[in-house]
């Protein structure tokens, strides 16, 4: 029997004794006095009563002591966890020193590593990537309160890793060579079949790489805004949600991904990141520069007669969204060719890692307490980290959907990205806006309970 149950049982016995004492007192005082024999009876009951009270006090003190010890043990374990993070960070910084001179020299005009130096640098980078992976794996398993305690360590190791990423870009041979790939990814068979007015290139329908919105638009003051991202007729919501989430978190980082090519031929260099997995071990994310032309598949809109992008586009008629999507298709292609089809279907983590260069994690929100889930989402948004959410598979017929009271429509197996959380309500954005197929309200708010009913995966930048 547990201590709580023992204490409760003893308290019930005391209640019975109190009742019995009262009954005896009333009985003995019926003749106006309590004689010696009656007093002995009452004293005996009171003695038993006090004995049980002492036993309860003893049990309660022991229980309080055990709770205190348990709390101290938990605090000790938390401190140990924090010490472990300190150890990882110290080890990371110690190994980082081995390439810090090269990192400091990489902006010099004549900077170039010899083959032997690059080989040694790669070994150091692998160790650093694996230490960072270990740090982040431990970090995501902690509750949000402990995460706050180690926020400084995380910021420090992340800042060092950003330097390592830049070093990989400037000094290390890319792990994927796309130089022999044909210029344009192959269009999907479905697109060819259903788009009679298809053209293989954009014909001056867009001239700006980035553009601010018109007066009154949601993004009128920003040339990069999450609302620019618009999914076309390609099943890559996971990637475009990640792109929208990254644009929402850090618009300036998106601008750093795309630069006019040094070739001065009208093409662009897009920087994305790819995993280096060897022998099932994590060896970090590595930047790859993908050269892309502004030749984008277009069609004539049957309703407006205007030329539009078939795949990803932008409401402000900017080029950057379509270029990043095209670069991602090329990144996922083979040595000599690539296909848009290759980027259909995936997880939000894939897109987040490709766009940010930072590791991402996926989890089921239904396996967290509501309080913990709110903290996780709020922390990610406060720290400007990309975060997306995917719906469950619950379709009984084609284009089946859940319709909310605010007219928003939620589709199964579709990725959205999270913009805000307030008072338990979550604001999400749908990257697939209204084109020829209406997919409901673009931005909508959903109560936490409804979110947990419809969504079963959250992906977030760590």
C-alpha positions as CSV (number, residue, x, y, z in Angstrom):
1,X,0.0,0.0,0.0
2,X,1.4,3.5,-0.9
3,X,2.1,6.0,1.8
4,X,-0.7,8.3,0.5
5,X,-3.2,5.4,0.9
6,X,-1.9,4.5,4.4
7,X,-2.2,8.1,5.6
8,X,-5.7,8.3,4.2
9,X,-6.7,5.0,5.9
10,X,-5.3,6.3,9.3
11,X,-7.2,9.6,8.9
12,X,-10.4,7.6,8.4
13,X,-9.7,5.6,11.6
14,X,-9.1,8.9,13.5
15,X,-12.5,10.2,12.2
16,X,-14.1,7.1,13.6
17,X,-12.3,7.6,16.9
18,X,-13.5,11.2,17.1
19,X,-17.0,10.1,16.4
20,X,-16.7,7.3,19.1
21,X,-15.3,9.8,21.7
22,X,-18.2,12.2,21.1
23,X,-20.8,9.4,21.4
24,X,-19.2,8.2,24.7
25,X,-19.0,11.7,26.1
26,X,-22.7,12.2,25.4
27,X,-23.5,8.8,26.9
28,X,-21.4,9.3,30.0
29,X,-22.8,12.9,30.6
30,X,-26.4,11.6,30.5
31,X,-26.5,11.5,34.3
32,X,-24.7,14.8,34.6
33,X,-21.2,13.5,35.5
34,X,-18.3,11.2,34.3
35,X,-17.2,8.6,36.9
36,X,-13.7,7.1,37.2
37,X,-14.5,4.0,35.1
38,X,-16.0,6.1,32.3
39,X,-13.0,8.5,32.4
40,X,-10.6,5.5,32.0
41,X,-12.5,4.4,28.9
42,X,-12.3,7.9,27.4
43,X,-8.6,8.2,28.2
44,X,-7.9,4.8,26.5
45,X,-9.7,6.0,23.3
46,X,-7.8,9.3,23.4
47,X,-4.5,7.5,23.9
48,X,-5.2,5.3,20.8
49,X,-6.3,8.5,19.0
50,X,-3.0,10.3,19.8
51,X,-1.0,7.3,18.8
52,X,-2.5,7.2,15.3
53,X,-2.0,11.0,15.0
54,X,1.7,10.5,15.8
55,X,1.9,7.7,13.2
56,X,0.3,10.0,10.6
57,X,2.8,12.8,11.4
58,X,5.7,10.4,11.1
59,X,4.4,9.1,7.7
60,X,3.9,12.6,6.4
61,X,7.3,13.8,7.5
62,X,8.9,10.7,5.8
63,X,6.9,11.4,2.7
64,X,8.0,15.0,2.6
65,X,11.6,14.0,3.1
66,X,11.3,11.5,0.2
67,X,9.8,14.2,-2.0
68,X,12.6,16.5,-1.1
69,X,15.2,13.9,-2.0
70,X,13.4,13.1,-5.2
71,X,13.4,16.8,-6.1
72,X,17.1,17.2,-5.3
73,X,17.9,14.1,-7.4
74,X,16.0,15.6,-10.4
75,X,17.8,18.9,-10.0
76,X,21.1,17.1,-9.8
77,X,20.2,15.2,-13.0
78,X,19.3,18.5,-14.7
79,X,22.6,20.0,-13.6
80,X,24.4,16.9,-14.9
81,X,22.7,17.3,-18.2
82,X,23.8,21.0,-18.4
83,X,27.4,19.9,-17.4
84,X,27.3,17.4,-20.3
85,X,26.4,20.2,-22.7
86,X,29.3,22.3,-21.3
87,X,31.6,19.4,-22.0
88,X,30.4,19.0,-25.6
89,X,30.8,22.7,-26.2
90,X,34.3,22.8,-24.7
91,X,35.3,19.8,-26.9
92,X,33.8,21.5,-29.9
93,X,35.7,24.7,-29.3
94,X,38.9,22.8,-28.7
95,X,38.6,21.0,-32.1
96,X,37.5,24.2,-33.7
97,X,40.9,25.7,-32.9
98,X,42.5,23.3,-35.4
99,X,40.9,25.1,-38.3
100,X,40.3,28.6,-36.8
101,X,43.4,30.1,-38.7
102,X,42.0,28.8,-42.0
103,X,38.6,30.2,-41.1
104,X,40.1,33.6,-40.3
105,X,42.1,33.5,-43.6
106,X,39.3,32.5,-45.9
107,X,38.4,36.1,-46.9
108,X,41.9,36.8,-48.3
109,X,42.1,37.0,-52.0
110,X,44.9,34.4,-52.4
111,X,43.3,31.9,-49.9
112,X,43.2,28.3,-51.1
113,X,43.9,25.1,-49.3
114,X,46.2,22.5,-50.7
115,X,44.9,19.0,-51.2
116,X,46.6,17.8,-48.1
117,X,45.2,20.8,-46.1
118,X,41.7,20.2,-47.4
119,X,41.9,16.5,-46.5
120,X,42.9,17.4,-42.9
121,X,40.3,20.1,-42.7
122,X,37.6,17.6,-43.7
123,X,38.6,15.3,-40.9
124,X,38.2,18.2,-38.4
125,X,34.9,19.3,-39.9
126,X,33.5,15.8,-39.6
127,X,34.3,15.7,-35.9
128,X,32.7,19.1,-35.4
129,X,29.5,18.1,-37.3
130,X,29.2,15.0,-35.2
131,X,29.7,16.9,-32.0
132,X,27.0,19.4,-33.0
133,X,24.7,16.6,-33.9
134,X,25.2,15.0,-30.5
135,X,24.6,18.4,-28.8
136,X,21.3,19.0,-30.7
137,X,20.1,15.4,-30.3
138,X,20.4,15.8,-26.5
139,X,19.0,19.3,-26.6
140,X,15.7,18.4,-28.3
141,X,15.0,15.7,-25.7
142,X,15.0,18.2,-22.9
143,X,11.9,20.0,-21.6
144,X,11.7,23.7,-22.6
145,X,12.6,24.9,-19.2
146,X,16.0,23.1,-19.2
147,X,16.5,24.2,-22.8
148,X,16.3,27.8,-21.6
149,X,19.1,27.1,-19.1
150,X,21.5,26.1,-21.9
151,X,20.4,28.7,-24.4
152,X,23.8,30.4,-24.2
153,X,25.7,27.2,-25.0
154,X,23.4,26.5,-27.9
155,X,23.8,30.1,-29.3
156,X,27.6,29.7,-29.0
157,X,27.9,26.4,-30.7
158,X,25.4,27.4,-33.5
159,X,27.4,30.6,-34.2
160,X,30.6,28.5,-34.5
161,X,28.8,26.1,-36.8
162,X,27.7,29.0,-39.1
163,X,31.4,29.8,-39.5
164,X,32.1,26.2,-40.3
165,X,29.3,26.2,-43.0
166,X,30.9,29.3,-44.6
167,X,34.3,27.6,-44.5
168,X,32.8,24.5,-46.2
169,X,31.4,26.8,-49.0
170,X,34.6,28.7,-49.6
171,X,37.4,26.2,-48.9
172,X,36.0,22.6,-49.3
173,X,35.2,20.9,-52.6
174,X,31.4,20.5,-52.9
175,X,30.1,17.0,-52.1
176,X,27.8,17.1,-55.1
177,X,29.0,18.1,-58.6
178,X,26.2,19.5,-60.8
179,X,28.4,21.0,-63.5
180,X,27.5,18.3,-66.1
181,X,23.8,18.5,-65.5
182,X,21.5,19.9,-68.2
183,X,20.2,23.4,-67.6
184,X,16.5,22.7,-66.9
185,X,14.9,19.9,-64.8
186,X,12.5,17.7,-66.7
187,X,8.8,18.7,-66.5
188,X,6.5,16.0,-65.0
189,X,4.4,13.8,-67.2
190,X,1.2,15.0,-65.6
191,X,2.1,18.6,-66.3
192,X,2.7,17.8,-70.0
193,X,-0.6,15.9,-70.2
194,X,-2.8,18.6,-68.4
195,X,-1.2,21.8,-69.6
196,X,-1.8,22.3,-73.3
197,X,-0.4,25.9,-73.3
198,X,2.9,24.8,-71.7
199,X,6.0,26.7,-72.5
200,X,9.5,25.7,-71.4
201,X,10.7,29.2,-70.5
202,X,9.4,32.2,-68.9
203,X,8.9,35.0,-71.4
204,X,9.6,38.2,-69.5
205,X,6.6,37.8,-67.2
206,X,8.9,38.4,-64.3
207,X,11.9,40.7,-64.3
208,X,12.7,41.2,-60.6
209,X,14.6,38.8,-58.4
210,X,13.0,40.4,-55.3
211,X,10.2,42.9,-55.2
212,X,8.2,44.6,-52.5
213,X,4.4,44.3,-52.5
214,X,2.0,46.9,-53.8
215,X,0.4,49.5,-51.5
216,X,-1.9,47.7,-49.2
217,X,-0.4,44.3,-49.6
218,X,0.6,42.3,-46.6
219,X,4.3,42.5,-47.7
220,X,4.4,46.0,-49.1
221,X,7.5,46.9,-46.9
222,X,9.4,43.7,-47.6
223,X,11.1,42.4,-50.7
224,X,11.3,38.9,-49.1
225,X,8.1,37.8,-47.3
226,X,6.7,34.4,-46.5
227,X,3.6,35.4,-48.4
228,X,5.6,35.4,-51.6
229,X,5.8,31.6,-51.6
230,X,3.0,30.1,-53.7
231,X,2.9,26.4,-54.6
232,X,2.0,25.4,-58.1
233,X,1.0,22.1,-59.7
234,X,3.7,20.1,-58.0
235,X,3.4,18.0,-54.8
236,X,6.2,19.6,-52.9
237,X,4.3,21.4,-50.1
238,X,6.9,20.1,-47.6
239,X,9.6,22.1,-49.4
240,X,7.6,25.3,-50.1
241,X,6.3,25.3,-46.5
242,X,9.9,25.1,-45.3
243,X,10.8,27.9,-47.6
244,X,7.9,30.1,-46.4
245,X,8.8,29.3,-42.8
246,X,12.4,30.2,-43.3
247,X,11.4,33.5,-45.0
248,X,9.1,34.2,-42.1
249,X,11.9,33.5,-39.6
250,X,14.8,35.3,-41.3
251,X,14.1,37.1,-44.6
252,X,17.7,38.4,-44.9
253,X,19.0,34.8,-44.9
254,X,16.8,34.0,-47.9
255,X,18.4,36.9,-49.8
256,X,21.8,35.4,-49.1
257,X,20.9,32.2,-50.8
258,X,20.5,33.7,-54.3
259,X,23.1,35.8,-56.1
260,X,23.5,36.8,-59.8
261,X,26.1,34.5,-61.2
262,X,29.7,35.7,-61.8
263,X,29.3,34.4,-65.4
264,X,27.3,37.5,-66.2
265,X,25.0,35.5,-68.5
266,X,21.7,36.2,-66.8
267,X,21.9,33.1,-64.6
268,X,21.8,32.9,-60.8
269,X,23.8,30.9,-58.2
270,X,21.5,29.4,-55.5
271,X,23.0,28.1,-52.3
272,X,21.2,25.1,-50.8
273,X,22.4,22.4,-48.3
274,X,22.7,18.7,-48.6
275,X,23.3,16.0,-46.0
276,X,26.5,14.0,-46.1
277,X,25.6,10.6,-44.8
278,X,28.2,7.9,-45.0
279,X,27.9,4.5,-43.3
280,X,24.7,5.6,-41.6
281,X,26.6,8.3,-39.6
282,X,25.7,11.9,-39.5
283,X,28.5,14.0,-41.2
284,X,26.7,17.3,-41.3
285,X,25.1,19.6,-43.9
286,X,27.2,20.9,-46.7
287,X,26.5,23.9,-49.0
288,X,26.2,23.3,-52.7
289,X,26.0,26.3,-55.2
290,X,23.6,25.5,-58.0
291,X,23.7,27.6,-61.1
292,X,20.2,28.1,-62.5
293,X,18.8,30.0,-65.5
294,X,15.5,32.0,-65.3
295,X,14.0,29.6,-67.7
296,X,10.9,28.5,-65.8
297,X,7.9,26.4,-67.1
298,X,4.9,28.6,-67.8
299,X,1.4,28.3,-69.2
300,X,-1.4,30.6,-70.4
301,X,-4.1,30.9,-67.7
302,X,-7.4,29.9,-69.3
303,X,-9.4,32.4,-67.3
304,X,-7.1,35.5,-67.5
305,X,-5.2,34.8,-70.7
306,X,-2.0,35.8,-68.9
307,X,1.2,33.8,-68.7
308,X,1.9,32.2,-65.3
309,X,4.4,29.8,-63.8
310,X,3.3,26.2,-63.8
311,X,5.2,25.4,-60.6
312,X,6.2,27.6,-57.7
313,X,5.6,31.3,-58.2
314,X,5.1,34.5,-56.2
315,X,2.1,36.8,-55.7
316,X,4.4,39.8,-56.2
317,X,5.7,38.5,-59.5
318,X,9.2,37.9,-58.2
319,X,11.7,35.3,-59.4
320,X,13.3,34.1,-56.2
321,X,10.7,31.4,-55.2
322,X,10.7,29.7,-58.6
323,X,14.6,29.8,-58.8
324,X,14.9,28.2,-55.4
325,X,12.4,25.4,-56.3
326,X,14.3,24.8,-59.6
327,X,17.6,24.7,-57.8
328,X,16.2,22.2,-55.3
329,X,15.0,20.0,-58.2
330,X,18.6,20.1,-59.7
331,X,20.1,19.4,-56.3
332,X,18.0,16.2,-56.1
333,X,18.8,15.2,-59.6
334,X,21.5,12.9,-61.0
335,X,24.8,13.7,-62.6
336,X,23.5,14.6,-66.1
337,X,19.9,15.4,-65.6
338,X,17.2,16.4,-63.1
339,X,13.4,16.2,-62.8
340,X,10.8,18.3,-61.0
341,X,9.2,14.9,-60.2
342,X,12.1,14.1,-57.9
343,X,11.0,16.7,-55.3
344,X,7.4,15.5,-55.0
345,X,6.6,14.1,-51.5
346,X,8.8,14.6,-48.5
347,X,9.1,15.9,-44.9
348,X,9.3,19.4,-43.6
349,X,12.7,18.6,-42.1
350,X,14.2,18.0,-45.6
351,X,13.2,21.4,-46.8
352,X,14.2,23.2,-43.6
353,X,17.7,21.6,-43.7
354,X,18.1,22.3,-47.4
355,X,17.2,26.0,-47.1
356,X,18.8,26.9,-43.7
357,X,21.8,24.6,-43.4
358,X,20.7,23.8,-39.9
359,X,19.7,20.5,-38.6
360,X,15.9,19.9,-38.2
361,X,13.8,17.5,-36.2
362,X,10.4,16.0,-36.6
363,X,8.0,14.9,-33.8
364,X,4.3,14.0,-33.2
365,X,2.6,16.9,-31.3
366,X,0.2,14.4,-29.8
367,X,3.0,12.9,-27.8
368,X,3.7,16.1,-25.9
369,X,1.7,17.7,-23.2
370,X,-0.2,20.8,-24.3
371,X,1.9,23.0,-22.1
372,X,5.2,21.6,-23.5
373,X,3.9,21.8,-27.1
374,X,3.0,25.5,-26.7
375,X,6.5,26.2,-25.2
376,X,8.2,24.4,-28.0
377,X,6.3,26.3,-30.7
378,X,6.7,29.6,-28.9
379,X,10.4,29.1,-28.4
380,X,11.0,28.3,-32.1
381,X,9.1,31.4,-33.2
382,X,10.8,33.6,-30.6
383,X,14.2,32.3,-31.7
384,X,13.4,32.9,-35.4
385,X,13.6,29.2,-36.3
386,X,11.6,27.7,-39.2
387,X,8.7,25.5,-38.1
388,X,6.1,23.6,-40.2
389,X,3.2,21.2,-39.5
390,X,1.8,18.3,-41.5
391,X,-1.7,16.9,-41.5
392,X,-2.8,13.3,-41.0
393,X,-3.9,11.0,-43.8
394,X,-7.6,10.8,-43.6
395,X,-9.0,11.0,-47.1
396,X,-12.1,9.0,-48.1
397,X,-12.3,10.5,-51.6
398,X,-10.2,12.8,-53.8
399,X,-9.8,16.3,-52.5
400,X,-11.5,15.3,-49.3
401,X,-10.9,18.0,-46.6
402,X,-11.9,19.2,-43.2
403,X,-13.7,22.6,-43.2
404,X,-13.3,24.7,-40.1
405,X,-15.9,27.2,-38.7
406,X,-13.8,30.1,-40.1
407,X,-14.1,28.6,-43.6
408,X,-10.5,27.5,-43.7
409,X,-10.1,24.1,-45.4
410,X,-7.5,21.6,-44.1
411,X,-6.3,18.9,-46.5
412,X,-4.9,15.5,-45.5
413,X,-1.2,14.8,-46.1
414,X,-0.4,18.5,-46.7
415,X,2.3,20.7,-45.1
416,X,1.6,24.1,-43.6
417,X,3.9,26.5,-41.7
418,X,3.3,28.1,-38.4
419,X,3.3,31.9,-38.0
420,X,2.1,32.5,-34.5
421,X,0.8,30.9,-31.3
422,X,-1.3,33.0,-28.9
423,X,-3.6,31.9,-26.0
424,X,-3.5,28.4,-27.3
425,X,-4.5,29.3,-30.8
426,X,-2.1,28.5,-33.7
427,X,-1.9,30.6,-36.8
428,X,-0.9,28.6,-39.9
429,X,-0.3,29.5,-43.6
430,X,-1.1,27.2,-46.6
431,X,1.6,27.5,-49.3
432,X,-0.9,26.3,-51.9
433,X,-3.0,29.4,-52.6
434,X,-6.1,29.7,-54.7
435,X,-5.4,29.0,-58.3
436,X,-7.5,26.8,-60.5
437,X,-8.1,24.4,-57.5
438,X,-9.4,26.2,-54.5
439,X,-7.7,25.1,-51.3
440,X,-9.3,27.4,-48.8
441,X,-8.1,30.4,-46.8
442,X,-4.3,31.0,-47.0
443,X,-3.8,32.1,-43.4
444,X,-6.0,30.9,-40.6
445,X,-6.1,30.3,-36.9
446,X,-7.0,27.0,-35.3
447,X,-7.5,26.1,-31.6
448,X,-4.9,23.8,-30.1
449,X,-7.3,21.0,-29.6
450,X,-8.3,21.1,-33.3
451,X,-4.7,21.3,-34.3
452,X,-3.9,18.1,-32.4
453,X,-6.9,16.4,-34.0
454,X,-5.8,17.2,-37.6
455,X,-2.0,17.4,-37.4
456,X,0.4,14.6,-36.6
457,X,3.9,16.0,-37.4
458,X,5.8,19.1,-36.6
459,X,9.2,19.8,-38.2
460,X,11.4,22.5,-36.8
461,X,14.8,24.0,-37.2
462,X,16.8,23.1,-34.1
